[in-house]
Amino acid sequence: MSEKKILLTENEIPDRWYNIMADMPNKPLPPLNPETNEPIGPEALAPIFPMGLIQQEVSTERWIEIPDQVRDIYKIWRPTPLFRAYSFEKFLDTPAKIFYKYEGVSPAGSHKPNTSVAQAYYNKQEGVKKIVTETGAGQWGSALALACNMFDMECEVFMVRLSYDQKPYRKVMMNTWGATVHPSPSELTAAGRKILEQDPNSPGSLGIAISEAIETAVQDETTKYALGSVLNHVLLHQTVVGQEAVLQMEKAGELPDIIIAPFGGGSNFAGLTFPFLRLNLTEGKKIRAIASEPASCPKLTRGVFRYDFGDTIGMTPLLPMYTLGHNFVPAPIHAGGLRYHGAGVIVSQLLKDKLIEARAHKQLECFEAGINFAKTEGIIPAPEATHGIATAVQEAIKCKEEGVSRTILFNLCGHGNFDMSAYQSYFEGKLEEHELTSTEIENSLAELSTPTIS
Ligand SMILES: Cc1ncc(COP(=O)(O)O)c(C=O)c1O
């Protein structure tokens, strides 16, 4: 057996982020003003984001330098290890070589601090005192709480009610880093009150929590909003993951045939895959990139490509993306971070152009894959991360059936140590399967009156 884990030194932490916009054959369509349906400029984002991040949002520069202060903080957990899953391969009895990049070693337990630290840095630079955000699984809220604490800023988090109840210790973790946490929908905002009027028992969703966070942020000049996924600058920051992985795979003497990552809004997927897609786009490599989403929230595999709001109430600009409709409230599955109706515009354009693929998995299949992974490789994955493992299992089994060995790399984007209630439900046989019917999808999409894209 050769090396189990491929490590890099601190000097090998990337010193720039990779912006795939520079190499995309078709750039995403512009965001639109929902009042006029006309393209908006970057200035429209100024009330909620600092200029440093807005510039990154619209940049087409291929490489963007990482500030030293951000890179210094990255050193707490970066470079992250890349492992060869020998035991999992053996368990699956596959000729495939399976590798995984492990982002669960960050203090918050996932890839999210790669962007929260960068976002806190640019906010601090511009005198912001407080950042408000939403969180689904609690991973993003924890990551932002950590980062705000490091830059001595306040942090307020609207946490999707379902996760708030399922994961009380994620809330305590955020409190430990000094953040205030509210369950969403809440009575604190007009957006929350509107949802509660319609459904007092609403489990909440990322879309609703985003509306509440934006509404709170715009009320004070020294407060800004931060998003943990979807937007271009968030995807950009995550590319440290894939840049390291390219180097680590080189050290392992391998180029992956297939790269896989779970998909909520696209940030960990972009983080792992964009630096490899660069090799496809600029060097003619043919690496397949697969986004793994839940069958209960299948925007990439069963949604439509059209303009839609990023939040439920309709406070964001209209974005060109794959969506199930901004009113769509996903079933209460345990992968809270994947319960989002839409997808980032860059990833959506790449899917439209068939430069990436997507696959949906049911909840039980994911947990089974995650538990088999935990039993063989040791790490207990976050429920979100089990979706990527489920795709890797399918591909490894295909290798066995076809009698070929392919090299598979997936992003183990977070650990599941705070997700024991989900695992407990699985073991007690209480986890339900959720797969949307076509009628449910049609009904949700029928409510959309946003511009279509031909
Ligand atoms: C562990 C984990 N993985 C994946 C996601 C999905 O988000 P994204 O698609 O931005 O990576 C989340 C979101 O909260 C998460 O917590």
The ligand as an SDF file (V2000), in Angstrom:
LIG
                    3D

 16 16  0  0  0  0  0  0  0  0999 V2000
  -21.1920   20.2850    5.2410 C   0  0  0  0  0  0  0  0  0  0  0  0
  -21.8980   21.0160    4.1490 C   0  0  0  0  0  0  0  0  0  0  0  0
  -21.7620   20.5730    2.8980 N   0  0  0  0  0  0  0  0  0  0  0  0
  -22.3740   21.1740    1.8750 C   0  0  0  0  0  0  0  0  0  0  0  0
  -23.1820   22.2600    2.0710 C   0  0  0  0  0  0  0  0  0  0  0  0
  -23.8920   22.8500    0.8990 C   0  0  0  0  0  0  0  0  0  0  0  0
  -23.4650   24.0960    0.5340 O   0  0  0  0  0  0  0  0  0  0  0  0
  -22.5460   24.3330   -0.7240 P   0  0  0  0  0  0  0  0  0  0  0  0
  -23.2260   23.7710   -1.9190 O   0  0  0  0  0  0  0  0  0  0  0  0
  -22.4050   25.7890   -0.7860 O   0  0  0  0  0  0  0  0  0  0  0  0
  -21.2290   23.6730   -0.4420 O   0  0  0  0  0  0  0  0  0  0  0  0
  -23.3560   22.7740    3.3480 C   0  0  0  0  0  0  0  0  0  0  0  0
  -24.1630   23.9570    3.5700 C   0  0  0  0  0  0  0  0  0  0  0  0
  -24.4570   24.3870    4.6420 O   0  0  0  0  0  0  0  0  0  0  0  0
  -22.6920   22.1280    4.4180 C   0  0  0  0  0  0  0  0  0  0  0  0
  -22.8390   22.5600    5.6590 O   0  0  0  0  0  0  0  0  0  0  0  0
  1  2  1  0
  2  3  1  0
  2 15  2  0
  3  4  2  0
  4  5  1  0
  5  6  1  0
  5 12  2  0
  6  7  1  0
  7  8  1  0
  8  9  2  0
  8 10  1  0
  8 11  1  0
 12 13  1  0
 12 15  1  0
 13 14  2  0
 15 16  1  0
M  END
$$$$
